Amino acid sequence: MDKDQEFVEYVVKALVDTPDAVKANRTIDERGVLITLDVDAKDMGMIIGREGATAKAIRTLLRVVGAKNNARVNLKINEPEGSQRGERRDERRDERKDSQKSIDDVVNDINV
Protein backbone atom coordinates (compact mmCIF):
# COMPACT_ATOMS: atom_id res chain seq x y z
CA MET A 1 0.00 0.00 0.00
CA ASP A 2 1.30 3.45 -0.90
CA LYS A 3 1.94 6.11 1.73
CA ASP A 4 -0.84 8.42 0.54
CA GLN A 5 -3.48 5.69 0.58
CA GLU A 6 -2.22 4.42 3.93
CA PHE A 7 -2.41 7.97 5.34
CA VAL A 8 -6.03 8.46 4.23
CA GLU A 9 -7.13 5.13 5.67
CA TYR A 10 -5.36 5.79 8.97
CA VAL A 11 -6.88 9.26 9.45
CA VAL A 12 -10.39 8.32 8.34
CA LYS A 13 -10.51 5.14 10.43
CA ALA A 14 -9.59 7.24 13.47
CA LEU A 15 -12.53 9.59 12.81
CA VAL A 16 -15.41 7.20 12.05
CA ASP A 17 -17.58 4.92 14.17
CA THR A 18 -17.35 2.05 11.64
CA PRO A 19 -13.65 1.75 10.69
CA ASP A 20 -14.16 -1.66 9.07
CA ALA A 21 -16.30 -0.02 6.36
CA VAL A 22 -13.52 2.38 5.30
CA LYS A 23 -12.09 1.57 1.87
CA ALA A 24 -9.58 3.70 -0.01
CA ASN A 25 -8.72 2.90 -3.63
CA ARG A 26 -5.76 4.45 -5.42
CA THR A 27 -5.59 5.12 -9.14
CA ILE A 28 -3.05 6.98 -11.24
CA ASP A 29 -3.77 8.89 -14.45
CA GLU A 30 -2.33 11.82 -16.40
CA ARG A 31 -3.58 14.28 -13.74
CA GLY A 32 -1.87 12.49 -10.84
CA VAL A 33 -3.00 10.20 -8.06
CA LEU A 34 -6.66 9.88 -7.10
CA ILE A 35 -7.64 8.35 -3.78
CA THR A 36 -11.31 7.33 -3.80
CA LEU A 37 -12.78 6.96 -0.33
CA ASP A 38 -15.81 4.88 0.67
CA VAL A 39 -17.26 5.03 4.21
CA ASP A 40 -20.40 3.85 5.96
CA ALA A 41 -23.41 6.13 5.35
CA LYS A 42 -23.65 6.94 9.07
CA ASP A 43 -20.05 8.17 9.11
CA MET A 44 -20.34 10.53 6.16
CA GLY A 45 -20.94 13.59 8.34
CA MET A 46 -17.82 12.90 10.38
CA ILE A 47 -15.69 12.81 7.24
CA ILE A 48 -17.19 15.89 5.61
CA GLY A 49 -17.34 17.95 8.82
CA ARG A 50 -19.12 21.22 9.36
CA GLU A 51 -19.20 23.13 6.07
CA GLY A 52 -16.70 20.62 4.65
CA ALA A 53 -13.92 21.60 7.05
CA THR A 54 -12.79 18.06 7.88
CA ALA A 55 -12.71 16.95 4.25
CA LYS A 56 -10.78 20.09 3.33
CA ALA A 57 -8.24 19.44 6.09
CA ILE A 58 -7.75 15.83 4.99
CA ARG A 59 -7.25 16.99 1.38
CA THR A 60 -4.71 19.61 2.47
CA LEU A 61 -2.69 17.09 4.47
CA LEU A 62 -2.92 14.60 1.61
CA ARG A 63 -1.44 17.17 -0.78
CA VAL A 64 1.48 17.61 1.64
CA VAL A 65 2.04 13.84 1.71
CA GLY A 66 1.88 13.83 -2.09
CA ALA A 67 4.30 16.75 -2.42
CA LYS A 68 6.79 14.90 -0.24
CA ASN A 69 6.64 12.05 -2.76
CA ASN A 70 6.62 14.37 -5.82
CA ALA A 71 3.04 13.47 -6.74
CA ARG A 72 -0.19 15.40 -7.11
CA VAL A 73 -2.75 13.63 -4.93
CA ASN A 74 -6.50 14.30 -4.89
CA LEU A 75 -9.24 12.83 -2.72
CA LYS A 76 -12.71 11.90 -3.91
CA ILE A 77 -15.27 10.97 -1.26
CA ASN A 78 -18.00 8.72 -2.64
CA GLU A 79 -21.44 9.36 -1.23
CA PRO A 80 -22.68 6.01 0.07
CA GLU A 81 -26.06 4.45 -0.63
CA GLY A 82 -28.59 5.57 1.94
CA SER A 83 -26.84 8.84 2.70
CA GLN A 84 -29.24 11.45 4.03
CA ARG A 85 -26.99 14.45 3.69
CA GLY A 86 -29.57 16.56 1.85
CA GLU A 87 -32.34 15.84 4.33
CA ARG A 88 -30.24 16.90 7.30
CA ARG A 89 -29.40 20.19 5.65
CA ASP A 90 -33.09 20.92 5.02
CA GLU A 91 -34.03 19.99 8.60
CA ARG A 92 -31.50 22.43 10.02
CA ARG A 93 -32.77 25.19 7.75
CA ASP A 94 -36.35 24.55 8.89
CA GLU A 95 -35.28 24.56 12.55
CA ARG A 96 -33.55 27.91 12.10
CA LYS A 97 -36.56 29.33 10.32
CA ASP A 98 -38.85 28.20 13.17
CA SER A 99 -36.53 29.63 15.82
CA GLN A 100 -36.34 33.06 14.21
CA LYS A 101 -39.01 35.47 15.40
CA SER A 102 -40.03 38.71 13.86
CA ILE A 103 -39.61 41.94 15.81
CA ASP A 104 -43.39 42.08 16.23
CA ASP A 105 -43.40 38.62 17.84
CA VAL A 106 -40.67 39.63 20.29
CA VAL A 107 -42.45 42.89 21.20
CA ASN A 108 -45.72 41.05 21.68
CA ASP A 109 -44.00 38.50 23.94
CA ILE A 110 -42.60 41.33 26.08
CA ASN A 111 -45.98 43.10 26.36
CA VAL A 112 -47.86 39.99 27.51
Summary of the structure (lengths in Angstrom):
residues: 112
radius of gyration: 20.1
end to end distance: 68.2
largest distance: 69.2
contacts: 289
relative contact order: 0.15
helix: 60%
strand: 17%
